[in-house]
């Protein structure tokens, strides 16, 4: 009983969130709301193209920063250091998969999507196969968001609880309502520019923790030596066994497949690449995204080493200083930054920035999917610009409220496993089947969904494959897009459609 009371007293002592920290945190939320007001009411989004794609006239650097911000959720910022603290640095080799993904995406997937000028990447499935496959991908995307976003919301709320003691059920609705407001009001422009602000907060927060924590421990040499002594610094594991937690095979090859489905054929990511006016700009955005995500991963993984170096003689999980694995980094933050007013607020603002960027991007993408994949293929009635705007904004509000009510999913994940692992499992299971459809559509010249030719096919005199294929799309646009990857597949494809 006495030991429990001592631990509780230590936890209370480490919750040093001052009024300055609260001001920093509220300021971050206020900036996001102001951006939404600016793009929603002062720079009105008058058309569907403006609201969903920024008029296809976005700039490369803001879009690349937005891609990093939305992909790196609070799950990543809190889960990656926990992974290193619990299991060592083997996970770092996943960055090899990120590098390979950038090559495949820029040379195979992106030229096709960009040439087609689509809004939802599931439109490609309709052109290549039929509306049933398109609906299949869109429905899985919707289920993924409904299951994933509550976890995205929950994890930073857990960090906020660790450093302030404020109940997660109080802070979560406030943050979600701010995000729903600026996303529904300002569209993709608001999402991208708030992401630019939020990714700056993320990098600042992680750099601040890494630098100050290293100085407090005694330098990089001390951090490295303590982790070497514990066996956490690991060379590549070449074990071919599929039962091993991490090997070079599942991290690089499996990482390539995971990152392809997460970045190359995921609506939340592809939509921003399509908002750029040129293919060259979109390819540069992929390169900058890979650089940015790798740097941020390095910060996160180093913070995992730092947590062990700081608490090597006192495991916070066993002593209950941290009630959950994903509270390890907030615990380190309050230990190294708690005495400096404002710095814990910067960190919490950075963690919540990651969650806000992921949430806002997903809400905006879901509005595109509902309009393009759920409404237009099955309703002949053309919506006016005003009706379209109400539909898209209504989807944002409705999905945001649904995710708020599904908040218990995040609590369930905390009680039954590591949130970062659940994140990977959920997105892999739901994005995997559509990713295979995209892969099959790009690399199989003659197949329909069942693996056979969708219509009559024959060889012409110059050995060019001619495949009649049913669709309501534009034949020439898909042919031009497919020809972009002919040099890489050495297969010349012509796709014609029954009208």
Kinemage of the C-alpha trace (Angstrom):
@kinemage 1
@onewidth
@group {chain A} dominant
@subgroup {mainchain}
@vectorlist {calphas} color= white
{ca unk a 1} P 0.000 0.000 0.000
{ca unk a 2} L 2.839 2.317 0.867
{ca unk a 3} L 4.620 1.591 -2.408
{ca unk a 4} L 1.416 2.297 -4.345
{ca unk a 5} L 0.973 5.592 -2.570
{ca unk a 6} L 4.569 6.577 -3.311
{ca unk a 7} L 4.112 5.811 -7.026
{ca unk a 8} L 0.887 7.827 -7.157
{ca unk a 9} L 2.656 10.735 -5.495
{ca unk a 10} L 5.458 10.568 -8.076
{ca unk a 11} L 2.936 10.493 -10.928
{ca unk a 12} L 1.150 13.514 -9.492
{ca unk a 13} L 4.473 15.310 -9.057
{ca unk a 14} L 5.357 14.736 -12.725
{ca unk a 15} L 2.078 16.248 -13.925
{ca unk a 16} L 3.471 19.790 -14.137
{ca unk a 17} L 1.274 21.223 -16.867
{ca unk a 18} L 1.251 24.953 -16.071
{ca unk a 19} L -1.029 27.698 -17.364
{ca unk a 20} L 1.661 28.560 -19.931
{ca unk a 21} L 1.430 25.027 -21.307
{ca unk a 22} L -2.340 25.296 -21.554
{ca unk a 23} L -1.953 28.577 -23.447
{ca unk a 24} L 0.429 26.927 -25.942
{ca unk a 25} L -1.978 24.031 -26.440
{ca unk a 26} L -5.042 26.253 -26.887
{ca unk a 27} L -3.077 28.492 -29.253
{ca unk a 28} L -2.439 25.498 -31.522
{ca unk a 29} L -6.161 24.693 -31.630
{ca unk a 30} L -7.008 28.352 -32.244
{ca unk a 31} L -4.636 28.603 -35.219
{ca unk a 32} L -6.264 25.549 -36.789
{ca unk a 33} L -9.716 27.086 -36.353
{ca unk a 34} L -8.576 30.417 -37.840
{ca unk a 35} L -7.206 28.639 -40.926
{ca unk a 36} L -10.582 26.953 -41.343
{ca unk a 37} L -12.362 30.300 -41.083
{ca unk a 38} L -10.028 31.856 -43.648
{ca unk a 39} L -10.449 29.165 -46.304
{ca unk a 40} L -14.084 28.515 -45.512
{ca unk a 41} L -15.463 32.046 -45.300
{ca unk a 42} L -12.882 34.480 -46.676
{ca unk a 43} L -11.522 32.313 -49.517
{ca unk a 44} L -14.667 30.394 -50.257
{ca unk a 45} L -14.448 26.972 -51.891
{ca unk a 46} L -17.013 27.450 -54.654
{ca unk a 47} L -16.745 24.123 -56.498
{ca unk a 48} L -16.207 20.447 -55.765
{ca unk a 49} L -12.750 20.703 -57.341
{ca unk a 50} L -11.800 23.538 -54.972
{ca unk a 51} L -13.094 21.768 -51.866
{ca unk a 52} L -11.599 18.334 -52.545
{ca unk a 53} L -8.481 19.109 -54.612
{ca unk a 54} L -7.669 22.765 -53.964
{ca unk a 55} L -8.434 23.543 -57.610
{ca unk a 56} L -5.606 21.145 -58.609
{ca unk a 57} L -3.253 24.074 -58.131
{ca unk a 58} L -1.498 23.293 -54.854
{ca unk a 59} L 2.226 23.804 -54.246
{ca unk a 60} L 4.678 20.955 -53.828
{ca unk a 61} L 6.262 21.787 -50.464
{ca unk a 62} L 3.008 22.426 -48.531
{ca unk a 63} L 1.497 19.245 -49.974
{ca unk a 64} L 4.594 17.206 -49.066
{ca unk a 65} L 4.497 18.589 -45.520
{ca unk a 66} L 0.795 17.792 -45.333
{ca unk a 67} L 1.428 14.213 -46.471
{ca unk a 68} L 3.980 13.697 -43.699
{ca unk a 69} L 1.749 15.331 -41.103
{ca unk a 70} L -1.326 13.269 -41.918
{ca unk a 71} L 0.510 9.962 -42.262
{ca unk a 72} L 2.345 10.339 -38.952
{ca unk a 73} L -0.474 10.122 -36.454
{ca unk a 74} L -0.118 10.299 -32.701
{ca unk a 75} L 0.001 6.499 -32.851
{ca unk a 76} L 3.330 6.718 -34.683
{ca unk a 77} L 4.801 9.427 -32.464
{ca unk a 78} L 3.968 7.516 -29.284
{ca unk a 79} L 4.076 3.950 -30.578
{ca unk a 80} L 7.450 3.962 -32.365
{ca unk a 81} L 9.483 4.953 -29.266
{ca unk a 82} L 7.575 2.299 -27.318
{ca unk a 83} L 8.475 -0.319 -29.952
{ca unk a 84} L 12.195 0.469 -29.587
{ca unk a 85} L 11.993 0.561 -25.773
{ca unk a 86} L 10.237 -2.819 -25.655
{ca unk a 87} L 11.868 -4.709 -28.555
{ca unk a 88} L 14.984 -2.880 -29.798
{ca unk a 89} L 15.991 -1.085 -33.002
{ca unk a 90} L 15.197 -3.861 -35.524
{ca unk a 91} L 12.078 -1.932 -36.515
{ca unk a 92} L 14.249 0.873 -37.955
{ca unk a 93} L 14.980 -1.187 -41.083
{ca unk a 94} L 11.434 -0.552 -42.298
{ca unk a 95} L 12.844 2.623 -43.826
{ca unk a 96} L 14.272 0.413 -46.581
{ca unk a 97} L 10.676 -0.343 -47.538
{ca unk a 98} L 9.902 3.386 -47.635
{ca unk a 99} L 12.740 3.964 -50.119
{ca unk a 100} L 11.573 1.138 -52.390
{ca unk a 101} L 7.991 2.389 -52.220
{ca unk a 102} L 9.030 5.807 -53.526
{ca unk a 103} L 10.549 4.202 -56.633
{ca unk a 104} L 7.528 2.034 -57.401
{ca unk a 105} L 5.033 4.801 -56.761
{ca unk a 106} L 6.714 7.457 -58.896
{ca unk a 107} L 7.296 5.084 -61.808
{ca unk a 108} L 4.140 2.954 -61.779
{ca unk a 109} L 1.133 4.211 -59.832
{ca unk a 110} L 1.425 7.983 -59.870
{ca unk a 111} L 1.658 8.459 -63.670
{ca unk a 112} L -1.581 6.519 -64.142
{ca unk a 113} L -3.594 8.333 -61.475
{ca unk a 114} L -2.300 11.762 -62.436
{ca unk a 115} L -3.022 11.344 -66.135
{ca unk a 116} L -6.594 10.214 -65.484
{ca unk a 117} L -7.393 13.422 -63.533
{ca unk a 118} L -9.626 11.530 -61.105
{ca unk a 119} L -10.829 12.695 -57.690
{ca unk a 120} L -11.215 9.344 -55.947
{ca unk a 121} L -8.558 6.776 -56.762
{ca unk a 122} L -11.298 4.114 -56.645
{ca unk a 123} L -12.558 5.571 -59.921
{ca unk a 124} L -9.650 3.716 -61.503
{ca unk a 125} L -11.144 0.417 -60.338
{ca unk a 126} L -14.353 1.266 -62.189
{ca unk a 127} L -12.447 2.046 -65.385
{ca unk a 128} L -10.233 -1.014 -65.142
{ca unk a 129} L -12.830 -3.490 -63.843
{ca unk a 130} L -16.375 -2.367 -63.005
{ca unk a 131} L -18.426 -0.488 -60.409
{ca unk a 132} L -18.669 -3.531 -58.133
{ca unk a 133} L -14.900 -3.566 -57.593
{ca unk a 134} L -14.957 0.185 -57.120
{ca unk a 135} L -17.670 -0.135 -54.477
{ca unk a 136} L -15.748 -2.950 -52.794
{ca unk a 137} L -12.669 -0.742 -52.364
{ca unk a 138} L -14.684 2.266 -51.235
{ca unk a 139} L -16.638 0.330 -48.605
{ca unk a 140} L -13.451 -1.150 -47.144
{ca unk a 141} L -11.953 2.352 -47.031
{ca unk a 142} L -14.984 3.618 -45.105
{ca unk a 143} L -14.828 0.756 -42.596
{ca unk a 144} L -11.102 1.339 -42.134
{ca unk a 145} L -11.616 4.987 -41.217
{ca unk a 146} L -14.439 4.217 -38.796
{ca unk a 147} L -12.240 1.665 -37.012
{ca unk a 148} L -8.941 3.556 -37.239
{ca unk a 149} L -9.835 7.167 -36.459
{ca unk a 150} L -11.049 6.485 -32.890
{ca unk a 151} L -7.583 5.046 -32.143
{ca unk a 152} L -5.963 8.122 -33.720
{ca unk a 153} L -8.050 10.325 -31.413
{ca unk a 154} L -7.550 8.208 -28.313
{ca unk a 155} L -3.742 7.958 -28.275
{ca unk a 156} L -2.967 11.710 -27.924
{ca unk a 157} L -5.777 11.992 -25.386
{ca unk a 158} L -3.916 9.366 -23.378
{ca unk a 159} L -0.741 11.475 -23.593
{ca unk a 160} L -2.676 14.548 -22.478
{ca unk a 161} L -4.005 12.588 -19.509
{ca unk a 162} L -0.468 11.508 -18.575
{ca unk a 163} L 0.899 15.054 -18.407
{ca unk a 164} L -2.151 16.890 -17.039
{ca unk a 165} L -4.411 14.390 -15.306
{ca unk a 166} L -7.379 15.712 -17.336
{ca unk a 167} L -9.867 12.958 -18.179
{ca unk a 168} L -9.645 11.727 -21.772
{ca unk a 169} L -13.424 12.002 -22.162
{ca unk a 170} L -13.205 15.768 -21.603
{ca unk a 171} L -10.375 16.739 -23.951
{ca unk a 172} L -11.319 14.431 -26.833
{ca unk a 173} L -14.662 16.055 -27.792
{ca unk a 174} L -13.117 19.536 -27.675
{ca unk a 175} L -10.268 18.671 -30.035
{ca unk a 176} L -12.524 16.696 -32.381
{ca unk a 177} L -15.020 19.530 -32.691
{ca unk a 178} L -12.260 21.971 -33.657
{ca unk a 179} L -11.021 19.535 -36.309
{ca unk a 180} L -14.531 18.914 -37.693
{ca unk a 181} L -15.106 22.661 -37.900
{ca unk a 182} L -12.019 23.652 -39.890
{ca unk a 183} L -12.181 20.576 -42.147
{ca unk a 184} L -15.848 21.044 -43.049
{ca unk a 185} L -15.432 24.781 -43.534
{ca unk a 186} L -12.178 25.047 -45.476
{ca unk a 187} L -11.836 21.824 -47.466
{ca unk a 188} L -8.460 20.566 -48.691
{ca unk a 189} L -6.830 24.000 -48.590
{ca unk a 190} L -7.581 24.289 -44.869
{ca unk a 191} L -6.411 20.706 -44.297
{ca unk a 192} L -3.085 21.259 -46.082
{ca unk a 193} L -2.243 24.584 -44.454
{ca unk a 194} L -3.154 23.431 -40.950
{ca unk a 195} L -0.990 20.385 -41.629
{ca unk a 196} L 1.930 22.689 -42.478
{ca unk a 197} L 1.549 24.338 -39.081
{ca unk a 198} L 1.044 21.020 -37.320
{ca unk a 199} L 4.032 19.235 -38.882
{ca unk a 200} L 6.198 22.130 -37.716
{ca unk a 201} L 4.884 21.563 -34.196
{ca unk a 202} L 5.551 17.816 -34.512
{ca unk a 203} L 9.164 18.205 -35.618
{ca unk a 204} L 9.743 20.874 -32.991
{ca unk a 205} L 8.306 18.723 -30.219
{ca unk a 206} L 10.305 15.606 -31.092
{ca unk a 207} L 13.544 17.560 -31.619
{ca unk a 208} L 13.064 19.340 -28.318
{ca unk a 209} L 12.598 16.083 -26.413
{ca unk a 210} L 15.551 14.418 -28.159
{ca unk a 211} L 17.991 17.288 -27.541
{ca unk a 212} L 17.022 18.109 -23.950
{ca unk a 213} L 16.728 14.433 -22.988
{ca unk a 214} L 20.145 13.623 -24.404
{ca unk a 215} L 21.755 16.480 -22.482
{ca unk a 216} L 20.089 15.386 -19.238
{ca unk a 217} L 21.205 11.766 -19.617
{ca unk a 218} L 24.807 12.773 -20.276
{ca unk a 219} L 25.199 12.786 -24.049
{ca unk a 220} L 24.716 10.556 -27.069
{ca unk a 221} L 27.549 8.252 -25.947
{ca unk a 222} L 25.710 7.421 -22.733
{ca unk a 223} L 22.444 6.789 -24.589
{ca unk a 224} L 24.201 4.506 -27.063
{ca unk a 225} L 26.191 2.582 -24.451
{ca unk a 226} L 23.223 1.858 -22.178
{ca unk a 227} L 21.201 0.563 -25.099
{ca unk a 228} L 24.133 -1.491 -26.402
{ca unk a 229} L 24.543 -3.093 -22.980
{ca unk a 230} L 20.853 -4.021 -22.945
{ca unk a 231} L 20.956 -5.503 -26.460
{ca unk a 232} L 18.572 -2.956 -27.945
{ca unk a 233} L 20.965 -1.857 -30.716
{ca unk a 234} L 20.482 -4.591 -33.306
{ca unk a 235} L 22.009 -5.556 -36.636
{ca unk a 236} L 19.635 -6.801 -39.372
{ca unk a 237} L 17.947 -10.079 -38.475
{ca unk a 238} L 18.231 -12.408 -41.509
{ca unk a 239} L 16.156 -15.174 -39.931
{ca unk a 240} L 13.817 -16.588 -42.640
{ca unk a 241} L 11.275 -17.759 -40.059
{ca unk a 242} L 7.874 -16.064 -40.462
{ca unk a 243} L 7.382 -16.414 -36.709
{ca unk a 244} L 10.103 -13.880 -35.843
{ca unk a 245} L 8.722 -10.505 -34.749
{ca unk a 246} L 10.974 -8.426 -37.008
{ca unk a 247} L 13.388 -9.553 -39.718
{ca unk a 248} L 14.988 -7.751 -42.636
{ca unk a 249} L 12.606 -9.674 -44.908
{ca unk a 250} L 9.321 -8.627 -43.358
{ca unk a 251} L 10.541 -5.100 -42.699
{ca unk a 252} L 11.888 -4.322 -46.184
{ca unk a 253} L 9.765 -6.527 -48.419
{ca unk a 254} L 6.716 -6.482 -46.171
{ca unk a 255} L 7.367 -2.803 -45.528
{ca unk a 256} L 7.350 -2.139 -49.272
{ca unk a 257} L 3.947 -3.802 -49.623
{ca unk a 258} L 2.576 -2.025 -46.556
{ca unk a 259} L 3.811 1.383 -47.691
{ca unk a 260} L 2.475 0.842 -51.199
{ca unk a 261} L -1.028 0.202 -49.890
{ca unk a 262} L -0.722 2.992 -47.336
{ca unk a 263} L 0.678 5.665 -49.648
{ca unk a 264} L 0.314 4.654 -53.307
{ca unk a 265} L -3.329 3.518 -53.416
{ca unk a 266} L -4.757 5.089 -50.258
{ca unk a 267} L -7.341 7.795 -50.969
{ca unk a 268} L -6.178 10.023 -48.116
{ca unk a 269} L -2.695 10.221 -49.670
{ca unk a 270} L -3.437 10.005 -53.401
{ca unk a 271} L -5.955 12.853 -53.174
{ca unk a 272} L -3.186 15.295 -52.243
{ca unk a 273} L -0.860 14.058 -54.973
{ca unk a 274} L -3.688 14.677 -57.451
{ca unk a 275} L -4.096 18.222 -56.114
{ca unk a 276} L -0.749 19.129 -57.699
{ca unk a 277} L -0.915 20.548 -61.235
{ca unk a 278} L 1.870 18.480 -62.826
{ca unk a 279} L 3.166 14.914 -62.638
{ca unk a 280} L 6.687 16.242 -62.048
{ca unk a 281} L 5.449 18.135 -58.990
{ca unk a 282} L 3.651 15.038 -57.702
{ca unk a 283} L 6.848 12.979 -58.025
{ca unk a 284} L 8.791 15.602 -56.101
{ca unk a 285} L 6.112 15.466 -53.403
{ca unk a 286} L 6.714 11.703 -53.088
{ca unk a 287} L 10.476 12.260 -52.699
{ca unk a 288} L 10.010 14.989 -50.086
{ca unk a 289} L 7.430 12.860 -48.273
{ca unk a 290} L 9.889 9.958 -48.009
{ca unk a 291} L 12.637 12.246 -46.711
{ca unk a 292} L 10.341 13.886 -44.183
{ca unk a 293} L 8.833 10.643 -42.924
{ca unk a 294} L 12.286 9.053 -42.558
{ca unk a 295} L 13.616 11.992 -40.526
{ca unk a 296} L 10.588 11.928 -38.251
{ca unk a 297} L 10.913 8.159 -37.812
{ca unk a 298} L 14.556 8.659 -36.798
{ca unk a 299} L 13.488 11.134 -34.122
{ca unk a 300} L 10.835 8.720 -32.837
{ca unk a 301} L 13.180 5.734 -32.761
{ca unk a 302} L 15.901 7.737 -31.040
{ca unk a 303} L 13.399 8.814 -28.385
{ca unk a 304} L 12.793 5.111 -27.715
{ca unk a 305} L 16.504 4.695 -27.006
{ca unk a 306} L 16.368 7.787 -24.848
{ca unk a 307} L 13.504 6.411 -22.754
{ca unk a 308} L 15.549 3.322 -21.921
{ca unk a 309} L 18.691 5.351 -21.219
{ca unk a 310} L 16.746 7.515 -18.770
{ca unk a 311} L 14.800 4.729 -17.022
{ca unk a 312} L 17.256 1.831 -17.455
{ca unk a 313} L 17.303 1.130 -13.728
{ca unk a 314} L 13.592 1.697 -13.082
{ca unk a 315} L 11.060 0.286 -15.559
{ca unk a 316} L 8.112 2.745 -15.628
{ca unk a 317} L 5.690 -0.019 -16.658
{ca unk a 318} L 6.550 -2.238 -13.698
{ca unk a 319} L 6.513 0.628 -11.217
{ca unk a 320} L 3.232 1.940 -12.737
{ca unk a 321} L 4.699 5.394 -13.392
{ca unk a 322} L 3.224 4.809 -16.840
{ca unk a 323} L -0.157 3.073 -16.836
{ca unk a 324} L 0.068 2.104 -20.508
{ca unk a 325} L 2.899 1.505 -22.989
{ca unk a 326} L 1.956 4.539 -25.062
{ca unk a 327} L 2.473 6.780 -22.012
{ca unk a 328} L 6.231 6.150 -21.948
{ca unk a 329} L 7.157 9.109 -24.154
{ca unk a 330} L 4.883 11.583 -22.293
{ca unk a 331} L 6.501 10.332 -19.077
{ca unk a 332} L 9.934 11.136 -20.494
{ca unk a 333} L 8.702 14.541 -21.608
{ca unk a 334} L 7.469 15.501 -18.164
{ca unk a 335} L 10.692 14.213 -16.652
{ca unk a 336} L 13.017 16.247 -18.890
{ca unk a 337} L 10.829 19.244 -19.782
{ca unk a 338} L 8.431 19.488 -16.859
{ca unk a 339} L 10.422 22.184 -15.058
{ca unk a 340} L 10.434 24.542 -18.060
{ca unk a 341} L 7.076 26.323 -18.490
{ca unk a 342} L 5.654 26.031 -21.979
{ca unk a 343} L 7.775 23.123 -23.237
{ca unk a 344} L 5.393 20.330 -22.150
{ca unk a 345} L 2.684 22.337 -23.915
{ca unk a 346} L 4.747 22.339 -27.120
{ca unk a 347} L 5.099 18.562 -26.929
{ca unk a 348} L 1.403 17.908 -26.305
{ca unk a 349} L 0.527 20.359 -29.082
{ca unk a 350} L 2.825 18.362 -31.397
{ca unk a 351} L 1.184 15.046 -30.468
{ca unk a 352} L -2.305 16.448 -30.955
{ca unk a 353} L -1.188 18.074 -34.193
{ca unk a 354} L -0.409 14.605 -35.539
{ca unk a 355} L -3.878 13.396 -34.577
{ca unk a 356} L -5.616 16.469 -36.002
{ca unk a 357} L -3.822 16.193 -39.339
{ca unk a 358} L -4.703 12.499 -39.695
{ca unk a 359} L -8.315 13.120 -38.685
{ca unk a 360} L -8.848 16.142 -40.932
{ca unk a 361} L -7.314 14.449 -43.978
{ca unk a 362} L -9.423 11.335 -43.484
{ca unk a 363} L -12.631 13.341 -43.087
{ca unk a 364} L -11.931 15.303 -46.276
{ca unk a 365} L -11.073 12.127 -48.208
{ca unk a 366} L -14.218 10.388 -47.015
{ca unk a 367} L -16.314 13.237 -48.390
{ca unk a 368} L -14.652 12.653 -51.781
{ca unk a 369} L -15.352 8.914 -51.637
{ca unk a 370} L -19.003 9.381 -50.686
{ca unk a 371} L -19.571 11.856 -53.513
{ca unk a 372} L -17.572 10.109 -56.239
{ca unk a 373} L -18.035 6.434 -55.344
{ca unk a 374} L -21.281 6.167 -53.384
{ca unk a 375} L -23.426 8.853 -55.014
{ca unk a 376} L -22.408 9.573 -58.618
{ca unk a 377} L -22.216 5.986 -59.979
{ca unk a 378} L -25.718 5.162 -58.708
{ca unk a 379} L -27.634 8.436 -59.136
{ca unk a 380} L -28.158 10.144 -62.456
{ca unk a 381} L -29.347 13.396 -60.928
{ca unk a 382} L -26.681 16.083 -61.155
{ca unk a 383} L -26.167 17.989 -57.934
{ca unk a 384} L -25.792 21.741 -57.975
{ca unk a 385} L -22.650 23.291 -56.476
{ca unk a 386} L -24.625 24.226 -53.383
{ca unk a 387} L -26.027 20.699 -52.942
{ca unk a 388} L -22.587 19.200 -53.496
{ca unk a 389} L -21.093 21.495 -50.866
{ca unk a 390} L -23.769 20.512 -48.333
{ca unk a 391} L -23.225 16.813 -49.059
{ca unk a 392} L -19.446 17.009 -48.630
{ca unk a 393} L -19.634 19.075 -45.461
{ca unk a 394} L -22.360 16.828 -44.088
{ca unk a 395} L -20.147 13.769 -44.566
{ca unk a 396} L -17.309 15.461 -42.687
{ca unk a 397} L -19.552 16.315 -39.738
{ca unk a 398} L -21.282 12.929 -39.659
{ca unk a 399} L -18.083 10.879 -39.815
{ca unk a 400} L -16.457 13.070 -37.183
{ca unk a 401} L -19.375 12.515 -34.811
{ca unk a 402} L -19.403 8.755 -35.505
{ca unk a 403} L -15.685 8.502 -34.695
{ca unk a 404} L -16.253 10.411 -31.491
{ca unk a 405} L -18.929 7.947 -30.415
{ca unk a 406} L -16.669 5.020 -31.402
{ca unk a 407} L -14.012 6.334 -29.021
{ca unk a 408} L -14.265 3.164 -26.960
{ca unk a 409} L -12.391 1.324 -29.736
{ca unk a 410} L -9.223 3.128 -28.681
{ca unk a 411} L -9.734 2.105 -25.063
{ca unk a 412} L -10.279 -1.492 -26.157
{ca unk a 413} L -7.006 -1.427 -28.114
{ca unk a 414} L -5.160 -0.123 -25.066
{ca unk a 415} L -6.500 -2.971 -22.963
{ca unk a 416} L -5.787 -5.677 -25.533
{ca unk a 417} L -2.536 -4.687 -27.202
{ca unk a 418} L -0.116 -2.080 -28.428
{ca unk a 419} L -1.934 0.721 -30.305
{ca unk a 420} L 0.808 0.910 -32.932
{ca unk a 421} L 0.487 -2.816 -33.731
{ca unk a 422} L -3.300 -2.533 -33.890
{ca unk a 423} L -2.898 0.411 -36.273
{ca unk a 424} L -0.770 -1.650 -38.655
{ca unk a 425} L -3.050 -4.694 -38.437
{ca unk a 426} L -6.230 -2.715 -39.064
{ca unk a 427} L -4.931 -0.763 -42.045
{ca unk a 428} L -3.223 -3.792 -43.577
{ca unk a 429} L -6.325 -5.976 -43.337
{ca unk a 430} L -8.656 -3.369 -44.806
{ca unk a 431} L -6.331 -1.751 -47.370
{ca unk a 432} L -4.736 -5.016 -48.503
{ca unk a 433} L -7.519 -6.349 -50.793
{ca unk a 434} L -8.027 -3.033 -52.675
{ca unk a 435} L -4.244 -2.694 -52.986
{ca unk a 436} L -4.150 -6.074 -54.734
{ca unk a 437} L -6.884 -4.903 -57.119
{ca unk a 438} L -4.779 -1.860 -58.037
{ca unk a 439} L -1.680 -4.013 -58.472
{ca unk a 440} L -3.551 -6.501 -60.654
{ca unk a 441} L -5.070 -3.713 -62.734
{ca unk a 442} L -1.702 -2.100 -63.414
{ca unk a 443} L 0.324 -5.189 -64.217
{ca unk a 444} L -2.124 -7.595 -65.857
{ca unk a 445} L -2.901 -6.440 -69.369
{ca unk a 446} L -5.743 -8.794 -70.269
{ca unk a 447} L -7.479 -9.733 -67.046
{ca unk a 448} L -10.794 -8.712 -65.686
{ca unk a 449} L -11.458 -9.185 -61.997
{ca unk a 450} L -11.695 -12.957 -62.457
{ca unk a 451} L -8.269 -13.189 -64.100
{ca unk a 452} L -9.557 -13.667 -67.648
{ca unk a 453} L -10.060 -11.287 -70.527
{ca unk a 454} L -13.049 -9.040 -69.997
{ca unk a 455} L -13.947 -9.145 -73.653
{ca unk a 456} L -12.620 -10.330 -76.999
{ca unk a 457} L -8.875 -10.082 -77.374
{ca unk a 458} L -6.456 -10.754 -80.152
{ca unk a 459} L -2.948 -10.022 -81.351
{ca unk a 460} L -2.514 -7.401 -84.020
{ca unk a 461} L 0.087 -7.461 -86.763
{ca unk a 462} L 2.514 -5.342 -84.774
{ca unk a 463} L 2.006 -7.539 -81.673
{ca unk a 464} L 0.136 -4.931 -79.652
{ca unk a 465} L -2.424 -6.364 -77.283
{ca unk a 466} L -5.954 -5.132 -77.931
{ca unk a 467} L -8.433 -5.638 -75.138
{ca unk a 468} L -12.044 -4.538 -75.477
{ca unk a 469} L -13.162 -3.531 -72.000
{ca unk a 470} L -16.464 -2.206 -70.742
{ca unk a 471} L -16.559 1.148 -68.948
{ca unk a 472} L -18.215 4.519 -68.986
{ca unk a 473} L -14.852 6.271 -68.733
{ca unk a 474} L -12.753 7.970 -71.330
{ca unk a 475} L -10.749 5.447 -73.378
{ca unk a 476} L -8.026 7.789 -74.527
{ca unk a 477} L -7.271 9.036 -71.029
{ca unk a 478} L -6.750 5.539 -69.663
{ca unk a 479} L -4.631 4.577 -72.664
{ca unk a 480} L -2.380 7.598 -72.165
{ca unk a 481} L -2.054 6.805 -68.468
{ca unk a 482} L -1.210 3.164 -69.099
{ca unk a 483} L 1.390 4.079 -71.681
{ca unk a 484} L 3.331 5.974 -69.007
{ca unk a 485} L 4.418 2.656 -67.471
{ca unk a 486} L 4.984 0.737 -70.713
{ca unk a 487} L 8.740 1.269 -70.557
{ca unk a 488} L 8.889 -0.393 -67.172
{ca unk a 489} L 6.711 -3.379 -68.000
{ca unk a 490} L 7.798 -3.657 -71.650
{ca unk a 491} L 4.203 -4.369 -72.484
{ca unk a 492} L 2.217 -2.091 -74.764
{ca unk a 493} L -1.406 -1.868 -73.722
{ca unk a 494} L -4.442 -0.468 -75.438
{ca unk a 495} L -7.734 -0.440 -73.572
{ca unk a 496} L -10.964 0.087 -75.511
{ca unk a 497} L -14.402 0.287 -73.980
{ca unk a 498} L -17.839 -0.881 -74.991
{ca unk a 499} L -19.983 2.209 -74.760
